[in-house]
Amino acid sequence: MAISNNEIKRIKSLSMKKYRDQLGLFTVEGEKIVNEALSSSFEVEGIYRRDEIGEEAMKKISQQNSPSPVLAVVKKPADLEIADPAALETALGIKAACPNGQGLYLALDSMRDPGNLGTVLRIADWFGIEAIFASPDTVDVFNSKTVQATMGAVFRVRFHYCDLSRLCGIVRKAGGNIYGTFLNGENMYGKNLSCGEASPSLIVIGNESEGISEAIGSLVTDRLYIPPYPMDETGSESLNAAVATAITVAEFRRQGLQR
């Protein structure tokens, strides 16, 4: 299988967000994640194998230090960005048959690290999060580092960019809860947490260095605190954003299983 120089240039350009947005495409590398793409609802535009195009060509199109034996070019989903309030309501499960919506969701407020975002998608996949919503300035979910870090979860977890203030307003109007972790919050382990059985529950995860922004923090209905151990001693200033996500979501699911 021959690959033209123009095709090599086009695939190489997908290392930049500008061209991923322009072409509506991204790449995935490795047998496992390519198979995940093929078995998902995503449209795979093309598959390139080292044995077919040659090692030199694979090195040119790969975004990895050590190119994988296979690379796929995949189309982005059409609903990646949601601006319409009605579409946001649908994404939250709010519809005629379920007017208040339901389910447990994540909202990412300016997450910037590709590895953290990829790990958060894996966490959401493991704990059955309904969907992830992210502020427009959150790192690109189709950044190659993010995609690889998801280990295939990017093809299983619904992910949308949107105005988080608008999203929070819809959740509150539906009678749902908006949770966020703060250093001055209430001990998470002593609080009754809703997993969204009767209306949407949204867990907000903040920026790695700044935490949850003031604007979104003002919309949070329940401020949570993950206590250290021992509780009267603090070591690190804070937890990694992805680690905090895992701890928080695990507690929500633990409480849900006990009901």
C-alpha positions in Angstrom: 0.0 0.0 0.0 1.6 3.3 -1.2 1.1 6.5 0.7 1.5 9.8 -1.1 3.5 12.8 0.2 0.3 14.8 0.3 -1.3 12.2 2.4 1.7 12.1 4.8 1.5 15.9 5.1 -2.2 15.8 5.8 -1.8 13.2 8.5 1.2 14.9 10.0 -0.8 18.2 10.2 -3.3 16.5 12.6 -0.6 16.9 15.4 -1.9 20.5 15.5 -5.3 21.5 16.9 -5.7 24.0 14.2 -5.8 21.3 11.5 -7.7 18.8 13.6 -10.4 21.4 13.9 -10.2 22.4 10.2 -10.3 18.8 8.9 -12.5 17.4 11.6 -10.1 14.5 12.1 -7.7 13.1 14.6 -5.3 10.1 14.8 -5.0 7.1 17.1 -2.1 4.7 17.3 -1.6 1.1 18.5 -3.5 -2.1 17.8 -5.7 -1.9 20.9 -6.9 1.6 20.5 -7.4 1.3 16.7 -9.6 -1.8 17.4 -11.5 0.3 19.9 -12.1 2.9 17.2 -13.2 0.3 14.7 -15.8 -1.2 17.2 -17.1 2.2 18.2 -19.7 4.6 16.7 -16.8 6.8 15.4 -16.1 6.8 11.7 -12.6 5.6 10.8 -11.4 7.3 7.6 -8.3 5.3 7.1 -5.9 2.7 8.6 -2.2 2.7 8.0 0.0 -0.2 8.9 3.8 -0.1 9.1 4.1 -3.4 7.2 2.1 -1.9 4.3 3.4 1.7 4.0 7.0 1.1 5.3 8.8 2.1 8.5 10.0 5.5 7.2 6.5 6.6 6.2 5.1 5.4 9.5 7.7 7.5 11.4 6.6 10.5 9.4 2.9 10.2 10.2 3.3 9.0 13.8 3.0 11.4 16.8 4.8 8.9 19.1 8.5 8.7 19.9 8.3 5.1 19.0 5.8 4.6 16.2 3.2 1.9 16.7 2.6 -0.8 14.0 -0.7 0.8 13.1 -2.3 4.2 12.9 -5.9 5.2 12.2 -7.4 8.5 11.1 -10.8 9.1 12.7 -13.5 11.6 12.2 -14.5 13.8 15.2 -18.1 13.4 16.4 -20.6 16.0 15.2 -21.8 16.9 18.7 -18.4 17.6 20.2 -19.4 21.3 20.8 -22.9 22.1 22.2 -24.2 25.6 22.2 -27.9 25.1 22.0 -29.6 24.9 25.5 -32.1 22.3 24.2 -29.3 20.1 23.1 -27.6 20.5 26.5 -30.9 19.4 28.1 -31.0 16.3 25.9 -27.4 15.5 26.8 -28.4 15.7 30.5 -31.2 13.2 29.9 -33.9 15.9 30.2 -36.7 14.9 27.8 -40.5 14.4 27.7 -40.3 11.0 29.3 -37.9 12.2 32.0 -38.6 16.0 32.5 -36.0 16.4 35.3 -33.3 14.3 33.7 -31.1 12.0 35.6 -27.6 10.6 35.9 -24.1 11.5 37.2 -22.0 13.8 35.1 -18.6 15.5 35.2 -17.8 19.1 34.3 -14.2 20.2 33.7 -13.5 23.8 34.4 -10.4 24.8 32.4 -8.5 21.5 32.7 -5.2 22.0 30.8 -3.1 18.9 31.1 -3.6 16.3 28.3 -2.6 13.4 30.5 -5.0 14.5 33.2 -7.9 14.8 30.7 -7.1 11.3 29.3 -7.1 9.8 32.8 -10.4 11.5 33.7 -12.0 9.9 30.7 -10.7 6.5 31.9 -12.1 7.2 35.3 -15.5 8.2 33.8 -15.5 5.0 31.7 -14.8 2.9 34.8 -17.4 4.4 37.0 -20.1 4.8 34.4 -20.3 8.5 34.2 -23.1 9.5 31.8 -21.1 12.3 30.0 -18.3 14.8 30.5 -18.8 18.5 29.8 -15.8 20.8 29.4 -15.3 24.5 29.2 -14.1 25.7 25.8 -10.6 26.5 27.1 -10.1 22.9 28.3 -7.4 21.0 26.5 -8.4 19.3 23.2 -9.7 15.9 23.9 -8.3 14.7 20.6 -4.8 15.8 21.4 -2.7 12.7 20.8 -1.4 12.6 24.4 -5.0 12.8 25.7 -6.2 10.1 23.2 -3.4 7.7 24.2 -4.0 8.3 27.9 -7.7 7.3 27.6 -6.7 3.8 26.6 -9.8 3.7 24.4 -12.2 5.4 26.8 -12.4 8.3 24.3 -14.6 6.1 22.1 -16.9 5.1 25.0 -17.5 8.2 27.0 -19.7 11.0 25.7 -17.7 14.2 25.7 -18.9 17.8 24.9 -17.5 21.3 25.1 -20.0 23.9 26.2 -20.6 27.0 28.3 -20.4 25.6 31.9 -22.4 28.4 33.4 -25.3 27.6 31.1 -25.0 23.9 31.9 -25.1 24.6 35.6 -28.2 26.8 35.1 -29.9 23.9 33.4 -29.0 21.5 36.1 -30.2 23.8 38.9 -33.5 24.5 37.0 -34.0 20.7 36.8 -33.6 20.5 40.6 -30.2 18.8 40.3 -27.1 19.1 42.5 -23.8 20.7 41.4 -20.9 19.4 43.4 -17.3 20.8 43.5 -14.3 20.1 45.7 -12.9 23.0 47.8 -10.5 23.3 50.7 -13.3 25.0 52.7 -15.9 22.4 51.7 -17.8 19.9 53.8 -16.2 16.6 54.5 -17.3 14.4 51.6 -17.4 11.2 53.6 -20.0 12.6 56.0 -22.3 14.0 53.4 -25.2 12.3 51.6 -24.4 12.4 48.0 -26.8 12.2 45.1 -25.9 10.0 42.1 -28.6 11.6 40.0 -31.4 9.2 40.5 -34.2 11.8 40.2 -32.4 14.7 38.5 -28.9 15.3 37.1 -25.9 15.5 39.5 -22.9 17.3 38.2 -19.4 17.1 39.7 -17.2 20.0 38.8 -13.4 19.5 38.5 -11.3 22.6 38.5 -8.1 23.7 36.8 -4.9 22.0 37.9 -3.4 25.1 39.6 -6.3 27.4 40.2 -9.1 25.0 41.0 -12.7 25.8 40.2 -13.2 29.4 38.9 -15.1 32.0 40.9 -17.8 32.2 38.3 -18.5 28.4 38.3 -17.9 28.2 42.0 -20.7 30.6 42.6 -23.1 28.1 40.9 -22.0 25.1 43.0 -24.8 23.9 45.3 -22.6 21.5 47.4 -19.0 22.3 48.3 -17.1 19.1 49.1 -13.7 18.6 50.8 -11.6 15.5 50.5 -9.9 15.2 53.9 -6.3 14.1 54.3 -5.2 11.5 56.7 -4.7 12.1 59.6 -7.4 14.8 59.3 -5.6 17.3 61.4 -2.4 17.1 59.4 -1.9 18.3 55.8 1.1 17.4 53.7 0.7 18.3 50.0 -1.1 21.5 49.2 -3.7 19.7 47.1 -4.4 16.6 45.0 -3.8 16.1 41.4 -7.0 16.9 39.4 -7.4 13.4 38.0 -6.7 11.8 41.4 -9.3 14.0 43.1 -11.7 13.0 40.3 -11.2 9.3 41.0 -11.6 9.7 44.8 -14.7 11.8 44.5 -16.5 9.7 41.9 -15.6 6.5 43.8 -17.4 7.9 46.9 -20.5 8.8 44.9 -20.7 5.3 43.5 -20.0 3.7 46.9 -22.9 5.6 48.5 -25.1 4.7 45.5 -24.4 1.0 45.9 -25.3 1.1 49.6 -28.8 2.5 49.0 
